[in-house]
């Protein structure tokens, strides 16, 4: 079971509960960059040579199976102890194919949750994709689409129209030497215990070539993301939308702060605005990824205003967190304190920590 019913004697959603007990249903929603979640089989279509038995990582079947077990352990524990069950919904990044996800959800730590999968192959040159896992008993997808991010190297000299966000299929990508082939944005709409929500899973372009030079690519990703949200709000002004992922930018970067216009304070979120609980964590020096001894919150879960509206009687945002258990942290060497990733000596977890939010609804 992926939810628990519990009692709070606290102030919740700015509504004074005082001394009376209230009963709530809780669901955990999470995102995790699985980092190089490749199988050990050479795929001639994608650039996965490094992650094969004869490749630079000497990626054997045994190592792959250990990676599966490691990721399954993390997923089974995200969000505990407030919710002792696995996330109802989890977005993932850096996934080679559907097959690795099938292996993941069959692991002994996850099998009982009966996860479903939404996955599309994207045009990323490394062959890595985004995907969504969901517990079938609580979330029912009704539509899903893979929306391409079409960008070009030379200051966007060429522009192509983005596909309709409500279209459930994608056209074959046109080969162009100036095209930056990156991950598509995955839109999944469905019902969480009868309540309609929309989820966008992202893995925005990397900082390869430098933060400043690559920033326009992530700004383009943010523009596409905002367009998807706007389209959903045009259909339903009170649409509950969650956009999550590895944005390769922090909460204060232009892509998130200025283009998505994500706000750190609930009081600043307008009717069609979005709330980012991870900006406060970044302000406190917390992080999901470390580089040159500097932490940043690249992994974020951002939501539209109805999730924080105190007038709503449906699922609301309660709180957010970064899942950084001790076993996920490097304990020795040059990268002591960093997320424990794969090395030649050890099959690790990821160079990112997972992030999560809780959605709660009062039981009347």
C-alpha positions as CSV (number, residue, x, y, z in Angstrom):
1,X,0.0,0.0,0.0
2,X,1.5,3.4,-1.0
3,X,-0.4,5.6,1.3
4,X,-1.0,5.9,5.0
5,X,-3.7,7.6,7.0
6,X,-2.4,9.6,9.9
7,X,-3.1,12.5,12.3
8,X,-1.6,15.9,12.6
9,X,-1.7,18.3,15.5
10,X,0.0,21.0,13.6
11,X,-0.8,24.0,11.4
12,X,-1.2,22.7,7.9
13,X,-1.7,24.8,4.7
14,X,-2.1,27.9,6.9
15,X,-5.4,26.5,8.2
16,X,-5.5,26.5,12.0
17,X,-6.3,23.0,13.1
18,X,-5.9,23.9,16.8
19,X,-6.4,20.9,19.0
20,X,-8.8,18.9,16.8
21,X,-7.4,15.8,15.0
22,X,-7.6,15.5,11.2
23,X,-7.1,12.5,9.1
24,X,-5.1,12.6,5.9
25,X,-4.2,10.4,2.9
26,X,-0.6,10.9,1.8
27,X,1.3,10.1,-1.4
28,X,4.9,10.6,-2.2
29,X,5.9,12.0,-5.6
30,X,9.6,11.8,-6.5
31,X,12.2,12.3,-9.2
32,X,15.6,10.5,-9.5
33,X,18.4,10.9,-12.1
34,X,19.5,7.3,-12.3
35,X,22.8,8.3,-13.9
36,X,23.9,6.1,-16.7
37,X,21.3,3.4,-16.2
38,X,22.5,1.2,-19.0
39,X,22.2,-2.5,-19.5
40,X,25.4,-4.4,-20.5
41,X,24.3,-5.2,-24.1
42,X,25.8,-3.2,-26.9
43,X,23.0,-1.3,-28.8
44,X,24.3,-0.4,-32.3
45,X,21.8,2.4,-32.6
46,X,23.0,4.5,-29.7
47,X,26.3,5.5,-28.2
48,X,26.5,3.1,-25.3
49,X,29.9,1.5,-26.1
50,X,31.3,2.8,-22.8
51,X,28.7,0.8,-20.9
52,X,29.5,-2.7,-22.2
53,X,31.8,-5.4,-20.9
54,X,34.6,-4.3,-23.3
55,X,33.9,-0.6,-22.9
56,X,35.7,1.9,-20.7
57,X,33.5,1.2,-17.7
58,X,33.8,-2.6,-18.1
59,X,30.1,-2.7,-17.5
60,X,29.3,-6.4,-17.0
61,X,26.0,-8.1,-16.4
62,X,27.0,-8.6,-12.8
63,X,27.6,-4.8,-12.4
64,X,24.3,-4.0,-14.1
65,X,22.4,-6.3,-11.8
66,X,24.0,-4.6,-8.8
67,X,23.0,-1.2,-10.2
68,X,19.4,-2.4,-10.5
69,X,19.4,-3.6,-6.9
70,X,20.9,-0.3,-5.7
71,X,18.3,1.8,-7.5
72,X,15.5,-0.4,-6.3
73,X,16.6,0.1,-2.7
74,X,16.6,3.9,-3.1
75,X,13.2,4.0,-4.7
76,X,11.7,1.8,-2.0
77,X,12.9,4.2,0.7
78,X,12.3,7.6,-0.8
79,X,10.1,9.7,1.4
80,X,10.3,7.6,4.5
81,X,9.6,7.7,7.4
82,X,6.7,10.3,7.0
83,X,5.3,7.9,4.4
84,X,6.7,4.4,4.9
85,X,5.7,3.3,1.5
86,X,7.4,3.8,-1.9
87,X,6.6,6.8,-4.1
88,X,3.2,6.5,-5.8
89,X,4.8,8.4,-8.8
90,X,8.5,8.7,-9.6
91,X,10.1,10.4,-12.6
92,X,13.4,9.1,-13.8
93,X,16.3,10.3,-16.0
94,X,19.3,8.9,-17.8
95,X,17.5,5.7,-18.7
96,X,18.8,3.6,-21.7
97,X,15.6,1.8,-22.6
98,X,12.3,0.3,-21.4
99,X,14.1,-3.0,-20.6
100,X,16.1,-1.6,-17.8
101,X,12.9,-0.2,-16.2
102,X,11.3,-3.6,-16.6
103,X,14.2,-5.2,-14.7
104,X,14.0,-2.4,-12.0
105,X,10.3,-2.8,-11.2
106,X,10.7,-6.7,-11.0
107,X,13.3,-6.3,-8.3
108,X,12.3,-7.9,-5.0
109,X,12.1,-4.5,-3.2
110,X,9.7,-3.1,-5.8
111,X,7.7,-6.0,-7.2
112,X,4.9,-5.8,-4.7
113,X,4.1,-2.2,-5.6
114,X,3.1,-3.2,-9.1
115,X,4.6,-0.3,-10.9
116,X,3.6,0.7,-14.4
117,X,5.9,2.4,-16.9
118,X,5.5,5.3,-19.3
119,X,8.6,5.6,-21.5
120,X,9.6,6.8,-25.0
121,X,12.9,6.6,-26.8
122,X,14.3,10.1,-27.2
123,X,16.8,11.4,-29.8
124,X,19.6,12.0,-27.2
125,X,22.9,11.0,-28.8
126,X,23.8,9.0,-25.7
127,X,20.6,7.1,-25.9
128,X,19.3,8.2,-22.5
129,X,15.6,9.0,-21.9
130,X,13.2,10.1,-19.2
131,X,10.4,8.0,-17.9
132,X,7.6,7.8,-15.4
133,X,6.9,4.9,-12.9
134,X,3.6,4.8,-11.1
135,X,1.7,2.5,-8.8
136,X,-1.2,1.2,-10.8
137,X,-3.5,0.9,-7.9
138,X,-3.4,4.6,-7.2
139,X,-2.6,6.4,-10.4
140,X,-4.3,5.7,-13.8
141,X,-2.7,7.4,-16.8
142,X,-5.2,8.6,-19.4
143,X,-2.8,10.1,-22.0
144,X,0.9,10.5,-22.5
145,X,3.1,12.1,-25.1
146,X,6.8,12.7,-25.7
147,X,7.3,16.4,-26.7
148,X,10.6,17.1,-28.6
149,X,12.8,20.0,-27.7
150,X,14.1,21.3,-31.0
151,X,17.1,23.5,-30.6
152,X,20.2,24.4,-32.7
153,X,23.8,25.2,-31.9
154,X,24.3,28.5,-33.7
155,X,22.1,30.9,-31.7
156,X,19.0,29.2,-32.9
157,X,19.5,30.2,-36.5
158,X,16.8,27.8,-37.5
159,X,13.5,27.3,-35.8
160,X,10.9,24.6,-36.0
161,X,7.5,24.5,-34.6
162,X,7.1,22.3,-31.5
163,X,4.6,19.5,-31.8
164,X,1.1,20.0,-30.2
165,X,1.5,19.1,-26.5
166,X,-1.7,17.1,-26.6
167,X,-0.5,14.9,-29.4
168,X,0.2,11.3,-28.2
169,X,2.8,10.6,-30.9
170,X,6.0,12.2,-32.1
171,X,7.2,12.4,-35.7
172,X,10.6,11.1,-36.8
173,X,13.3,13.7,-36.1
174,X,14.9,15.5,-39.0
175,X,18.6,15.0,-39.1
176,X,20.4,18.4,-39.1
177,X,24.0,19.0,-38.3
178,X,23.2,22.1,-36.2
179,X,20.5,20.3,-34.2
180,X,21.2,19.6,-30.5
181,X,19.7,16.2,-29.9
182,X,18.6,16.2,-26.3
183,X,15.9,14.6,-24.2
184,X,12.2,15.0,-25.0
185,X,9.8,16.3,-22.3
186,X,7.4,13.6,-21.2
187,X,3.8,14.6,-20.4
188,X,1.6,12.2,-18.6
189,X,-2.0,13.0,-17.6
190,X,-4.1,10.8,-15.4
191,X,-6.0,10.4,-12.2
192,X,-4.5,10.1,-8.7
193,X,-7.3,8.3,-6.8
194,X,-9.9,10.0,-9.0
195,X,-8.3,13.4,-9.1
196,X,-6.8,14.6,-12.4
197,X,-3.2,15.7,-12.4
198,X,-0.6,16.2,-15.1
199,X,3.1,15.4,-14.8
200,X,6.0,16.6,-16.9
201,X,9.3,14.7,-16.6
202,X,12.4,16.7,-17.7
203,X,16.1,16.3,-18.3
204,X,17.2,19.6,-19.7
205,X,20.4,20.1,-21.8
206,X,23.6,19.8,-19.9
207,X,26.2,22.5,-19.2
208,X,28.7,21.0,-21.6
209,X,30.7,23.9,-23.1
210,X,30.1,26.0,-20.0
211,X,27.1,27.3,-18.1
212,X,26.9,30.6,-20.0
213,X,27.3,29.2,-23.5
214,X,24.8,26.4,-22.8
215,X,22.2,28.5,-21.0
216,X,20.2,29.3,-24.1
217,X,19.5,25.6,-24.6
218,X,18.0,25.3,-21.1
219,X,16.1,28.5,-21.6
220,X,14.6,27.0,-24.7
221,X,13.7,23.9,-22.6
222,X,12.0,26.2,-20.0
223,X,10.0,27.9,-22.8
224,X,8.7,24.6,-24.0
225,X,7.9,23.6,-20.4
226,X,6.0,26.8,-19.9
227,X,4.1,26.3,-23.2
228,X,3.0,22.8,-22.0
229,X,1.8,24.2,-18.7
230,X,0.0,27.1,-20.4
231,X,-1.7,24.7,-22.8
232,X,-3.0,22.6,-19.9
233,X,-4.2,25.7,-18.1
234,X,-6.0,27.0,-21.2
235,X,-8.0,23.8,-21.1
236,X,-8.6,23.9,-17.4
237,X,-7.5,27.1,-15.5
238,X,-7.3,25.0,-12.3
239,X,-5.1,22.3,-13.8
240,X,-2.9,20.6,-11.3
241,X,0.5,20.3,-13.0
242,X,3.7,19.0,-11.6
243,X,6.9,19.6,-13.6
244,X,9.9,17.6,-12.3
245,X,13.4,16.6,-13.3
246,X,17.0,17.4,-13.6
247,X,17.0,20.9,-15.0
248,X,20.8,21.3,-15.1
249,X,20.0,24.7,-13.6
250,X,19.3,25.8,-10.1
251,X,16.2,27.6,-8.8
252,X,17.7,31.0,-9.3
253,X,18.9,30.5,-12.9
254,X,17.1,32.3,-15.7
255,X,15.5,29.2,-17.1
256,X,13.7,28.4,-13.8
257,X,13.3,31.8,-12.2
258,X,12.6,34.1,-15.1
259,X,11.1,31.9,-17.8
260,X,9.1,29.4,-15.7
261,X,8.7,32.2,-13.2
262,X,8.9,29.7,-10.3
263,X,8.3,31.3,-6.9
264,X,9.9,30.3,-3.6
265,X,7.1,31.7,-1.5
266,X,3.5,30.5,-1.7
267,X,2.2,34.0,-1.1
268,X,3.9,35.2,-4.3
269,X,2.3,32.5,-6.6
270,X,-0.4,33.9,-8.8
271,X,-3.4,32.1,-10.1
272,X,-1.5,30.6,-13.1
273,X,1.9,30.7,-11.5
274,X,4.1,27.9,-10.2
275,X,5.7,27.2,-6.8
276,X,9.2,25.8,-6.3
277,X,9.8,24.5,-2.8
278,X,13.4,23.7,-3.6
279,X,14.5,27.3,-3.9
280,X,14.4,27.5,-0.1
281,X,16.6,24.5,0.2
282,X,19.1,26.0,-2.3
283,X,19.2,29.2,-0.2
284,X,20.1,27.1,2.8
285,X,23.1,25.6,1.0
286,X,21.6,22.2,0.4
287,X,22.1,20.4,-2.8
288,X,21.2,17.4,-5.0
289,X,24.5,17.4,-7.0
290,X,28.1,18.6,-6.2
291,X,30.7,19.9,-8.6
292,X,34.1,21.3,-7.5
293,X,33.0,21.3,-3.9
294,X,30.0,23.4,-4.7
295,X,26.4,22.2,-4.2
296,X,23.5,23.0,-6.4
297,X,19.8,21.9,-6.6
298,X,19.5,20.9,-10.2
299,X,16.8,18.3,-9.3
300,X,13.5,20.0,-8.6
301,X,9.7,19.4,-8.4
302,X,7.6,22.4,-9.3
303,X,3.8,22.7,-9.2
304,X,1.0,24.9,-10.3
305,X,-1.0,27.1,-7.8
306,X,-3.9,24.7,-7.1
307,X,-1.6,22.4,-5.2
308,X,-0.9,25.2,-2.6
309,X,-4.4,26.8,-2.6
310,X,-5.8,26.5,0.9
311,X,-9.3,26.6,-0.4
312,X,-8.9,23.3,-2.3
313,X,-10.3,20.2,-0.7
314,X,-8.3,17.9,-2.9
315,X,-4.7,16.8,-2.9
316,X,-2.4,19.6,-1.7
317,X,1.4,20.0,-1.3
318,X,2.6,19.3,2.2
319,X,6.4,19.5,2.1
320,X,9.4,18.6,0.0
321,X,12.7,17.0,0.7
322,X,16.1,15.8,-0.7
323,X,16.7,12.1,-0.1
324,X,20.3,11.9,1.0
325,X,20.6,8.9,3.3
326,X,24.2,8.1,4.5
327,X,24.5,5.1,2.2
328,X,24.1,7.4,-0.8
329,X,27.2,9.4,0.2
330,X,30.8,8.9,-0.7
331,X,32.8,8.4,2.6
332,X,36.4,8.4,1.5
333,X,38.7,9.9,-1.1
334,X,38.7,13.1,-3.2
335,X,34.9,13.1,-3.5
336,X,34.1,12.4,0.2
337,X,30.7,13.9,0.9
338,X,29.5,13.7,-2.7
339,X,26.7,11.4,-3.9
340,X,28.1,7.9,-4.3
341,X,28.3,7.2,-8.0
342,X,29.8,4.3,-10.0
343,X,33.6,3.8,-10.1
344,X,35.9,1.1,-11.3
345,X,36.0,-0.2,-7.8
346,X,32.4,0.0,-6.8
347,X,28.9,0.0,-8.3
348,X,27.4,3.1,-6.8
349,X,24.0,4.8,-7.1
350,X,24.0,8.1,-8.9
351,X,25.8,11.5,-8.9
352,X,22.4,13.0,-7.9
353,X,20.3,12.7,-4.8
354,X,16.6,12.0,-5.4
355,X,14.0,14.7,-4.6
356,X,10.4,14.3,-3.4
357,X,7.2,16.0,-2.3
358,X,4.3,14.8,-0.3
359,X,0.7,15.3,-1.5
360,X,-2.0,15.0,1.2
361,X,-5.7,15.1,1.3
362,X,-8.0,15.4,4.3
363,X,-10.3,12.4,4.8
364,X,-13.7,13.6,5.5
